[in-house]
Amino acid sequence: MIPLFAWIPFLQPMGALGTYWWLLLLPLILGISITYRATHDASLDRFWYRVSLFTAKSMLAMGSLAIVMYLFVYLVIPILRVG
């Protein structure tokens, strides 16, 4: 077990969250979308609708990228290594 003071965030996985670290993507995207909409919209009418739409689109984009990368790593790269 690595002590917390010696933890390097991008090189070592965090042990407390285990395999559910990817669930932190939702609050991260929600915070980014609230901040973006608050600074770029002229009025606050339909603010939460726009925030939820931005969040949904971002989650869909991240999920799509994850699927594409999974397929690339497990299907395309093994074919390239053999040839």
N, CA, C and O atoms as CSV, one atom per row, in Angstrom:
chain,resi,resn,atom,element,x,y,z
A,1,MET,N,N,0.834,-1.178,0.000
A,1,MET,CA,C,0.000,0.000,0.000
A,1,MET,C,C,0.882,1.246,0.000
A,1,MET,O,O,1.834,1.331,0.776
A,2,ILE,N,N,0.579,2.190,-0.846
A,2,ILE,CA,C,1.374,3.410,-0.966
A,2,ILE,C,C,0.831,4.463,-0.005
A,2,ILE,O,O,-0.374,4.715,0.005
A,3,PRO,N,N,1.692,5.082,0.803
A,3,PRO,CA,C,1.203,6.158,1.666
A,3,PRO,C,C,0.686,7.325,0.834
A,3,PRO,O,O,1.140,7.539,-0.290
A,4,LEU,N,N,-0.256,8.076,1.380
A,4,LEU,CA,C,-0.892,9.155,0.633
A,4,LEU,C,C,0.096,10.246,0.249
A,4,LEU,O,O,-0.055,10.854,-0.811
A,5,PHE,N,N,1.096,10.512,1.071
A,5,PHE,CA,C,2.052,11.574,0.743
A,5,PHE,C,C,2.971,11.174,-0.404
A,5,PHE,O,O,3.612,12.041,-0.998
A,6,ALA,N,N,3.053,9.893,-0.730
A,6,ALA,CA,C,3.888,9.434,-1.825
A,6,ALA,C,C,3.072,9.091,-3.069
A,6,ALA,O,O,3.607,8.530,-4.026
A,7,TRP,N,N,1.785,9.424,-3.061
A,7,TRP,CA,C,0.916,9.085,-4.177
A,7,TRP,C,C,1.147,10.035,-5.337
A,7,TRP,O,O,1.126,11.251,-5.146
A,8,ILE,N,N,1.366,9.514,-6.530
A,8,ILE,CA,C,1.546,10.313,-7.744
A,8,ILE,C,C,0.280,10.135,-8.577
A,8,ILE,O,O,0.069,9.054,-9.127
A,9,PRO,N,N,-0.577,11.164,-8.692
A,9,PRO,CA,C,-1.929,11.004,-9.247
A,9,PRO,C,C,-1.997,10.406,-10.646
A,9,PRO,O,O,-2.843,9.546,-10.890
A,10,PHE,N,N,-1.149,10.822,-11.564
A,10,PHE,CA,C,-1.287,10.356,-12.938
A,10,PHE,C,C,-0.518,9.072,-13.224
A,10,PHE,O,O,-0.657,8.500,-14.306
A,11,LEU,N,N,0.280,8.615,-12.286
A,11,LEU,CA,C,1.072,7.407,-12.508
A,11,LEU,C,C,0.601,6.218,-11.700
A,11,LEU,O,O,0.848,5.076,-12.089
A,12,GLN,N,N,-0.075,6.455,-10.579
A,12,GLN,CA,C,-0.528,5.370,-9.727
A,12,GLN,C,C,-2.031,5.495,-9.495
A,12,GLN,O,O,-2.513,6.596,-9.230
A,13,PRO,N,N,-2.776,4.413,-9.586
A,13,PRO,CA,C,-4.216,4.497,-9.343
A,13,PRO,C,C,-4.525,4.780,-7.875
A,13,PRO,O,O,-3.761,4.399,-6.989
A,14,MET,N,N,-5.640,5.446,-7.626
A,14,MET,CA,C,-6.055,5.729,-6.256
A,14,MET,C,C,-6.773,4.504,-5.710
A,14,MET,O,O,-7.714,4.012,-6.333
A,15,GLY,N,N,-6.353,4.017,-4.583
A,15,GLY,CA,C,-6.877,2.781,-4.043
A,15,GLY,C,C,-8.271,2.873,-3.467
A,15,GLY,O,O,-8.999,1.880,-3.490
A,16,ALA,N,N,-8.677,4.025,-2.948
A,16,ALA,CA,C,-9.958,4.131,-2.253
A,16,ALA,C,C,-11.145,3.958,-3.186
A,16,ALA,O,O,-12.152,3.369,-2.792
A,17,LEU,N,N,-11.052,4.449,-4.394
A,17,LEU,CA,C,-12.180,4.362,-5.315
A,17,LEU,C,C,-12.204,3.048,-6.098
A,17,LEU,O,O,-13.244,2.654,-6.627
A,18,GLY,N,N,-11.097,2.397,-6.167
A,18,GLY,CA,C,-11.051,1.105,-6.837
A,18,GLY,C,C,-11.413,1.199,-8.304
A,18,GLY,O,O,-10.820,1.982,-9.047
A,19,THR,N,N,-12.381,0.408,-8.722
A,19,THR,CA,C,-12.754,0.373,-10.135
A,19,THR,C,C,-13.839,1.378,-10.492
A,19,THR,O,O,-14.274,1.438,-11.642
A,20,TYR,N,N,-14.280,2.167,-9.521
A,20,TYR,CA,C,-15.363,3.114,-9.781
A,20,TYR,C,C,-14.877,4.555,-9.936
A,20,TYR,O,O,-15.666,5.485,-9.774
A,21,TRP,N,N,-13.595,4.757,-10.247
A,21,TRP,CA,C,-13.037,6.094,-10.392
A,21,TRP,C,C,-13.695,6.848,-11.535
A,21,TRP,O,O,-13.766,8.076,-11.490
A,22,TRP,N,N,-14.175,6.159,-12.551
A,22,TRP,CA,C,-14.748,6.816,-13.721
A,22,TRP,C,C,-16.067,7.509,-13.397
A,22,TRP,O,O,-16.530,8.344,-14.174
A,23,LEU,N,N,-16.679,7.176,-12.258
A,23,LEU,CA,C,-17.915,7.860,-11.861
A,23,LEU,C,C,-17.670,9.311,-11.467
A,23,LEU,O,O,-18.616,10.095,-11.392
A,24,LEU,N,N,-16.429,9.680,-11.217
A,24,LEU,CA,C,-16.097,11.068,-10.919
A,24,LEU,C,C,-16.224,11.964,-12.146
A,24,LEU,O,O,-16.157,13.189,-12.037
A,25,LEU,N,N,-16.406,11.354,-13.307
A,25,LEU,CA,C,-16.572,12.133,-14.538
A,25,LEU,C,C,-17.854,12.958,-14.510
A,25,LEU,O,O,-17.873,14.080,-15.016
A,26,LEU,N,N,-18.920,12.427,-13.931
A,26,LEU,CA,C,-20.194,13.156,-13.894
A,26,LEU,C,C,-20.116,14.449,-13.087
A,26,LEU,O,O,-20.518,15.486,-13.615
A,27,PRO,N,N,-19.626,14.465,-11.841
A,27,PRO,CA,C,-19.540,15.755,-11.159
A,27,PRO,C,C,-18.542,16.713,-11.810
A,27,PRO,O,O,-18.730,17.929,-11.764
A,28,LEU,N,N,-17.486,16.175,-12.414
A,28,LEU,CA,C,-16.529,17.024,-13.099
A,28,LEU,C,C,-17.177,17.735,-14.279
A,28,LEU,O,O,-17.034,18.949,-14.424
A,29,ILE,N,N,-17.885,16.994,-15.121
A,29,ILE,CA,C,-18.545,17.581,-16.280
A,29,ILE,C,C,-19.671,18.513,-15.845
A,29,ILE,O,O,-19.878,19.554,-16.468
A,30,LEU,N,N,-20.396,18.165,-14.799
A,30,LEU,CA,C,-21.450,19.045,-14.298
A,30,LEU,C,C,-20.870,20.378,-13.826
A,30,LEU,O,O,-21.436,21.430,-14.120
A,31,GLY,N,N,-19.771,20.351,-13.113
A,31,GLY,CA,C,-19.126,21.588,-12.667
A,31,GLY,C,C,-18.612,22.424,-13.823
A,31,GLY,O,O,-18.733,23.649,-13.819
A,32,ILE,N,N,-18.038,21.759,-14.810
A,32,ILE,CA,C,-17.548,22.478,-15.988
A,32,ILE,C,C,-18.700,23.107,-16.751
A,32,ILE,O,O,-18.591,24.248,-17.201
A,33,SER,N,N,-19.803,22.385,-16.903
A,33,SER,CA,C,-20.929,22.925,-17.665
A,33,SER,C,C,-21.614,24.073,-16.924
A,33,SER,O,O,-22.053,25.030,-17.563
A,34,ILE,N,N,-21.719,24.006,-15.594
A,34,ILE,CA,C,-22.293,25.120,-14.833
A,34,ILE,C,C,-21.412,26.357,-14.976
A,34,ILE,O,O,-21.912,27.459,-15.200
A,35,THR,N,N,-20.113,26.171,-14.848
A,35,THR,CA,C,-19.198,27.294,-14.977
A,35,THR,C,C,-19.226,27.886,-16.381
A,35,THR,O,O,-19.249,29.106,-16.541
A,36,TYR,N,N,-19.224,27.041,-17.383
A,36,TYR,CA,C,-19.233,27.513,-18.770
A,36,TYR,C,C,-20.516,28.278,-19.074
A,36,TYR,O,O,-20.474,29.371,-19.640
A,37,ARG,N,N,-21.657,27.700,-18.697
A,37,ARG,CA,C,-22.935,28.368,-18.970
A,37,ARG,C,C,-23.069,29.667,-18.186
A,37,ARG,O,O,-23.639,30.632,-18.695
A,38,ALA,N,N,-22.557,29.713,-16.960
A,38,ALA,CA,C,-22.658,30.930,-16.149
A,38,ALA,C,C,-21.819,32.066,-16.723
A,38,ALA,O,O,-22.169,33.235,-16.566
A,39,THR,N,N,-20.730,31.735,-17.378
A,39,THR,CA,C,-19.872,32.780,-17.921
A,39,THR,C,C,-20.174,33.130,-19.367
A,39,THR,O,O,-19.754,34.188,-19.835
A,40,HIS,N,N,-20.890,32.278,-20.091
A,40,HIS,CA,C,-21.127,32.530,-21.511
A,40,HIS,C,C,-22.558,32.888,-21.873
A,40,HIS,O,O,-22.807,33.318,-23.000
A,41,ASP,N,N,-23.489,32.730,-20.977
A,41,ASP,CA,C,-24.878,33.093,-21.280
A,41,ASP,C,C,-25.156,34.521,-20.838
A,41,ASP,O,O,-24.713,34.948,-19.772
A,42,ALA,N,N,-25.894,35.255,-21.666
A,42,ALA,CA,C,-26.236,36.635,-21.336
A,42,ALA,C,C,-27.365,36.697,-20.305
A,42,ALA,O,O,-27.393,37.612,-19.482
A,43,SER,N,N,-28.289,35.746,-20.335
A,43,SER,CA,C,-29.391,35.734,-19.375
A,43,SER,C,C,-29.482,34.355,-18.716
A,43,SER,O,O,-28.910,33.377,-19.199
A,44,LEU,N,N,-30.207,34.308,-17.614
A,44,LEU,CA,C,-30.317,33.059,-16.869
A,44,LEU,C,C,-31.595,32.290,-17.175
A,44,LEU,O,O,-31.880,31.291,-16.513
A,45,ASP,N,N,-32.364,32.728,-18.155
A,45,ASP,CA,C,-33.544,31.956,-18.506
A,45,ASP,C,C,-33.105,30.670,-19.203
A,45,ASP,O,O,-32.247,30.688,-20.085
A,46,ARG,N,N,-33.698,29.575,-18.800
A,46,ARG,CA,C,-33.371,28.236,-19.306
A,46,ARG,C,C,-31.936,27.827,-18.994
A,46,ARG,O,O,-31.334,27.039,-19.723
A,47,PHE,N,N,-31.392,28.370,-17.901
A,47,PHE,CA,C,-30.012,28.074,-17.522
A,47,PHE,C,C,-29.817,26.597,-17.229
A,47,PHE,O,O,-28.897,25.979,-17.765
A,48,TRP,N,N,-30.671,26.015,-16.381
A,48,TRP,CA,C,-30.507,24.618,-15.993
A,48,TRP,C,C,-30.799,23.673,-17.148
A,48,TRP,O,O,-30.240,22.578,-17.207
A,49,TYR,N,N,-31.662,24.080,-18.060
A,49,TYR,CA,C,-31.898,23.261,-19.260
A,49,TYR,C,C,-30.622,23.191,-20.092
A,49,TYR,O,O,-30.227,22.121,-20.555
A,50,ARG,N,N,-29.980,24.352,-20.277
A,50,ARG,CA,C,-28.741,24.383,-21.058
A,50,ARG,C,C,-27.612,23.635,-20.351
A,50,ARG,O,O,-26.801,22.974,-20.999
A,51,VAL,N,N,-27.561,23.740,-19.032
A,51,VAL,CA,C,-26.540,23.002,-18.266
A,51,VAL,C,C,-26.756,21.504,-18.416
A,51,VAL,O,O,-25.801,20.762,-18.642
A,52,SER,N,N,-27.990,21.053,-18.293
A,52,SER,CA,C,-28.258,19.615,-18.414
A,52,SER,C,C,-27.998,19.117,-19.832
A,52,SER,O,O,-27.519,17.998,-20.016
A,53,LEU,N,N,-28.305,19.926,-20.822
A,53,LEU,CA,C,-28.030,19.542,-22.202
A,53,LEU,C,C,-26.529,19.456,-22.459
A,53,LEU,O,O,-26.056,18.516,-23.098
A,54,PHE,N,N,-25.792,20.427,-21.965
A,54,PHE,CA,C,-24.334,20.429,-22.097
A,54,PHE,C,C,-23.728,19.220,-21.396
A,54,PHE,O,O,-22.818,18.584,-21.926
A,55,THR,N,N,-24.231,18.903,-20.208
A,55,THR,CA,C,-23.733,17.758,-19.449
A,55,THR,C,C,-24.034,16.446,-20.175
A,55,THR,O,O,-23.178,15.566,-20.260
A,56,ALA,N,N,-25.246,16.324,-20.691
A,56,ALA,CA,C,-25.624,15.100,-21.406
A,56,ALA,C,C,-24.785,14.909,-22.664
A,56,ALA,O,O,-24.330,13.801,-22.948
A,57,LYS,N,N,-24.580,15.979,-23.410
A,57,LYS,CA,C,-23.766,15.881,-24.625
A,57,LYS,C,C,-22.322,15.530,-24.303
A,57,LYS,O,O,-21.694,14.745,-25.013
A,58,SER,N,N,-21.800,16.111,-23.236
A,58,SER,CA,C,-20.417,15.819,-22.851
A,58,SER,C,C,-20.263,14.383,-22.372
A,58,SER,O,O,-19.277,13.723,-22.701
A,59,MET,N,N,-21.228,13.892,-21.596
A,59,MET,CA,C,-21.178,12.502,-21.141
A,59,MET,C,C,-21.282,11.539,-22.321
A,59,MET,O,O,-20.589,10.522,-22.362
A,60,LEU,N,N,-22.141,11.860,-23.271
A,60,LEU,CA,C,-22.271,11.030,-24.465
A,60,LEU,C,C,-20.970,11.027,-25.274
A,60,LEU,O,O,-20.553,9.990,-25.791
A,61,ALA,N,N,-20.343,12.188,-25.377
A,61,ALA,CA,C,-19.073,12.265,-26.110
A,61,ALA,C,C,-17.983,11.459,-25.410
A,61,ALA,O,O,-17.229,10.741,-26.066
A,62,MET,N,N,-17.893,11.572,-24.073
A,62,MET,CA,C,-16.875,10.833,-23.339
A,62,MET,C,C,-17.126,9.317,-23.401
A,62,MET,O,O,-16.185,8.532,-23.516
A,63,GLY,N,N,-18.380,8.923,-23.324
A,63,GLY,CA,C,-18.714,7.505,-23.451
A,63,GLY,C,C,-18.376,6.967,-24.831
A,63,GLY,O,O,-17.864,5.855,-24.961
A,64,SER,N,N,-18.662,7.754,-25.860
A,64,SER,CA,C,-18.334,7.345,-27.226
A,64,SER,C,C,-16.833,7.223,-27.415
A,64,SER,O,O,-16.356,6.274,-28.037
A,65,LEU,N,N,-16.084,8.184,-26.878
A,65,LEU,CA,C,-14.633,8.098,-26.973
A,65,LEU,C,C,-14.086,6.882,-26.236
A,65,LEU,O,O,-13.130,6.255,-26.693
A,66,ALA,N,N,-14.683,6.548,-25.107
A,66,ALA,CA,C,-14.244,5.368,-24.359
A,66,ALA,C,C,-14.487,4.089,-25.157
A,66,ALA,O,O,-13.639,3.197,-25.178
A,67,ILE,N,N,-15.634,4.002,-25.808
A,67,ILE,CA,C,-15.940,2.821,-26.620
A,67,ILE,C,C,-14.990,2.721,-27.805
A,67,ILE,O,O,-14.496,1.638,-28.115
A,68,VAL,N,N,-14.730,3.847,-28.469
A,68,VAL,CA,C,-13.817,3.849,-29.615
A,68,VAL,C,C,-12.411,3.444,-29.186
A,68,VAL,O,O,-11.756,2.655,-29.868
A,69,MET,N,N,-11.946,3.980,-28.062
A,69,MET,CA,C,-10.610,3.620,-27.595
A,69,MET,C,C,-10.535,2.150,-27.176
A,69,MET,O,O,-9.525,1.489,-27.413
A,70,TYR,N,N,-11.603,1.638,-26.555
A,70,TYR,CA,C,-11.641,0.220,-26.183
A,70,TYR,C,C,-11.532,-0.658,-27.431
A,70,TYR,O,O,-10.746,-1.605,-27.469
A,71,LEU,N,N,-12.320,-0.336,-28.436
A,71,LEU,CA,C,-12.273,-1.117,-29.667
A,71,LEU,C,C,-10.918,-1.002,-30.347
A,71,LEU,O,O,-10.413,-1.984,-30.890
A,72,PHE,N,N,-10.334,0.166,-30.324
A,72,PHE,CA,C,-9.024,0.356,-30.937
A,72,PHE,C,C,-7.956,-0.470,-30.230
A,72,PHE,O,O,-7.144,-1.132,-30.875
A,73,VAL,N,N,-7.964,-0.427,-28.902
A,73,VAL,CA,C,-6.926,-1.127,-28.141
A,73,VAL,C,C,-7.084,-2.640,-28.231
A,73,VAL,O,O,-6.089,-3.354,-28.349
A,74,TYR,N,N,-8.320,-3.143,-28.178
A,74,TYR,CA,C,-8.508,-4.596,-28.128
A,74,TYR,C,C,-8.765,-5.246,-29.478
A,74,TYR,O,O,-8.693,-6.471,-29.582
A,75,LEU,N,N,-9.064,-4.469,-30.518
A,75,LEU,CA,C,-9.297,-5.069,-31.828
A,75,LEU,C,C,-8.280,-4.642,-32.879
A,75,LEU,O,O,-7.783,-5.486,-33.625
A,76,VAL,N,N,-7.963,-3.372,-32.956
A,76,VAL,CA,C,-7.100,-2.883,-34.022
A,76,VAL,C,C,-5.630,-3.119,-33.704
A,76,VAL,O,O,-4.891,-3.608,-34.558
A,77,ILE,N,N,-5.194,-2.787,-32.510
A,77,ILE,CA,C,-3.776,-2.929,-32.180
A,77,ILE,C,C,-3.297,-4.383,-32.255
A,77,ILE,O,O,-2.199,-4.616,-32.761
A,78,PRO,N,N,-4.067,-5.380,-31.774
A,78,PRO,CA,C,-3.571,-6.771,-31.966
A,78,PRO,C,C,-3.424,-7.165,-33.434
A,78,PRO,O,O,-2.533,-7.946,-33.771
A,79,ILE,N,N,-4.265,-6.650,-34.299
A,79,ILE,CA,C,-4.137,-6.949,-35.724
A,79,ILE,C,C,-2.858,-6.325,-36.272
A,79,ILE,O,O,-2.171,-6.945,-37.083
A,80,LEU,N,N,-2.528,-5.116,-35.845
A,80,LEU,CA,C,-1.321,-4.440,-36.324
A,80,LEU,C,C,-0.065,-5.129,-35.844
A,80,LEU,O,O,0.933,-5.146,-36.564
A,81,ARG,N,N,-0.080,-5.697,-34.655
A,81,ARG,CA,C,1.107,-6.360,-34.114
A,81,ARG,C,C,1.408,-7.652,-34.844
A,81,ARG,O,O,2.577,-8.004,-35.006
A,82,VAL,N,N,0.392,-8.364,-35.289
A,82,VAL,CA,C,0.602,-9.653,-35.955
A,82,VAL,C,C,1.170,-9.447,-37.342
A,82,VAL,O,O,2.065,-10.179,-37.766
A,83,GLY,N,N,0.656,-8.453,-38.054
A,83,GLY,CA,C,1.026,-8.209,-39.446
A,83,GLY,C,C,2.376,-7.675,-39.570
A,83,GLY,O,O,2.838,-7.416,-40.681
